[in-house]
Amino acid sequence: MISVLANPSLMGVAAEMPPFGSPGRTYYATDTETLYTDTGSEWQVTTYTAGVSVALTVPARQTVAGSPLTNEGTLAISDNAQAENEVFAGPASGANAAPTFRALVTADLPAPVLPATSGMPIDTPAARTVRFDVATGELWVYTGTAWKGVALALTS
């Protein structure tokens, strides 16, 4: 609805409409459900669209319910089911592009997570390299100068 109808300057029955002469004011006749606008020289019937329709489209990975919406209601967006073991991310390589669901690749991880078979190796990897020692169950981070154990609090 238009805002003038929702909040007219004057309201009452048509027979009690005041004299015109104040351009821009409105009068809503409650008995005839008619909106009038004062032009300064007459009361003119104001036409308006009673209904407003809004439609919503979403990406293919989502579904919208309640569209189109007419006058009032609720639009609801929900995600469609996706294949397992996929992440919602930008392209794995190349130029920037819209995100899609795809398999996780090594480049998505901030630092490599490498398994160690027994004890910590003596090689010199890049700083912030993370290793999990499968023999001891310990997590290690290389600081750039030394391997440091990381305390873990495991919960079940």
C-alpha positions in Angstrom: 0.0 0.0 0.0 1.1 3.5 -0.5 2.1 5.4 2.6 -0.6 8.1 2.1 -3.3 5.4 2.5 -1.5 4.0 5.6 -1.3 7.5 7.2 -3.8 10.0 5.6 -3.8 13.5 6.9 -7.6 13.3 7.5 -10.1 10.5 7.9 -13.8 10.1 8.3 -17.0 9.4 6.3 -17.4 11.0 2.8 -20.2 13.3 3.9 -18.0 14.9 6.5 -15.1 15.7 4.1 -13.8 19.2 4.9 -13.7 21.9 2.2 -10.8 21.7 -0.3 -8.2 24.4 -0.4 -5.0 23.0 1.2 -3.1 21.3 -1.7 -1.3 18.1 -0.8 -3.4 16.9 2.1 -5.3 13.7 1.9 -8.7 12.4 3.1 -9.6 8.8 3.5 -13.4 8.2 3.4 -13.9 5.2 5.7 -17.4 4.5 4.5 -16.6 4.2 0.8 -12.9 3.2 1.3 -11.8 6.0 -1.1 -8.7 8.1 -0.8 -8.9 11.7 -1.9 -6.2 14.3 -2.5 -6.8 18.0 -2.1 -5.6 19.8 -5.3 -6.4 23.2 -3.9 -9.4 23.6 -6.1 -11.2 20.2 -5.5 -11.0 16.9 -3.7 -9.7 14.4 -6.4 -10.0 10.6 -6.1 -6.5 9.2 -5.7 -5.9 5.9 -7.5 -3.4 3.4 -6.2 -2.5 -0.2 -6.7 -3.9 -2.3 -3.9 -1.4 -5.1 -4.5 2.3 -5.2 -4.8 4.0 -8.3 -6.1 7.7 -9.2 -5.4 9.5 -12.2 -6.8 12.9 -13.5 -5.6 15.4 -15.6 -7.4 18.4 -17.3 -5.8 21.4 -19.3 -7.1 20.8 -22.9 -8.2 22.3 -24.2 -4.9 19.3 -22.7 -3.0 15.5 -22.8 -3.1 13.1 -20.0 -2.4 9.6 -20.5 -1.0 6.8 -18.0 -0.9 7.7 -16.3 -4.3 6.1 -14.4 -5.7 4.9 -12.5 -2.7 1.7 -10.5 -3.1 0.8 -7.7 -0.6 2.3 -9.6 2.4 3.9 -12.8 3.4 7.3 -14.3 3.9 10.1 -15.3 1.5 12.2 -18.2 2.8 15.5 -19.2 1.3 17.0 -22.7 2.0 20.0 -24.5 0.8 19.6 -27.5 -1.5 21.1 -30.9 -0.5 24.8 -31.1 -1.7 27.0 -34.0 -2.4 29.2 -35.3 0.5 32.8 -34.4 0.9 32.6 -31.1 -0.9 33.2 -27.5 0.3 31.7 -24.2 -0.8 34.7 -22.3 -2.1 36.1 -20.3 -5.0 38.0 -21.9 -7.8 40.8 -24.3 -6.8 43.1 -22.4 -9.2 43.1 -19.7 -11.8 41.2 -16.4 -11.8 38.7 -15.4 -9.1 35.2 -16.7 -9.8 31.9 -17.3 -7.9 32.1 -20.1 -5.3 30.7 -23.5 -6.0 30.7 -26.9 -4.2 33.8 -28.8 -5.0 36.4 -31.1 -3.5 38.9 -29.7 -1.1 42.4 -29.3 -2.5 45.8 -28.8 -0.8 45.9 -25.1 -1.9 42.8 -24.5 0.3 44.8 -25.3 3.5 46.8 -22.5 5.1 49.7 -24.7 6.0 50.4 -28.4 5.1 49.4 -31.0 7.6 51.8 -33.9 7.1 51.6 -37.2 9.0 54.8 -38.4 10.7 55.2 -42.1 11.2 57.3 -42.1 14.3 58.9 -39.2 16.2 59.5 -35.9 14.6 61.6 -35.8 11.5 64.7 -33.6 11.4 64.0 -31.9 8.1 63.4 -28.1 7.9 60.0 -27.4 6.5 58.3 -24.0 6.0 57.2 -22.1 9.1 53.8 -23.0 10.4 53.9 -26.5 8.9 51.8 -28.8 11.0 52.5 -32.5 11.6 50.6 -35.2 13.5 52.7 -38.0 14.9 50.5 -41.1 14.4 52.8 -43.1 16.7 52.4 -40.8 19.7 49.2 -38.9 18.9 51.0 -35.6 19.3 50.5 -32.5 17.1 53.6 -30.5 16.2 54.1 -27.0 14.6 57.3 -25.9 13.0 58.0 -22.3 14.1 60.6 -21.6 11.5 63.4 -22.5 13.8 62.2 -25.5 15.8 59.3 -28.1 16.2 57.0 -27.2 19.1 54.4 -29.6 20.5 50.8 -28.4 20.7 48.7 -29.3 23.7 45.4 -30.8 22.7 42.3 -31.2 24.8 40.4 -34.1 23.2 36.7 -34.6 24.0 34.4 -37.3 23.0 
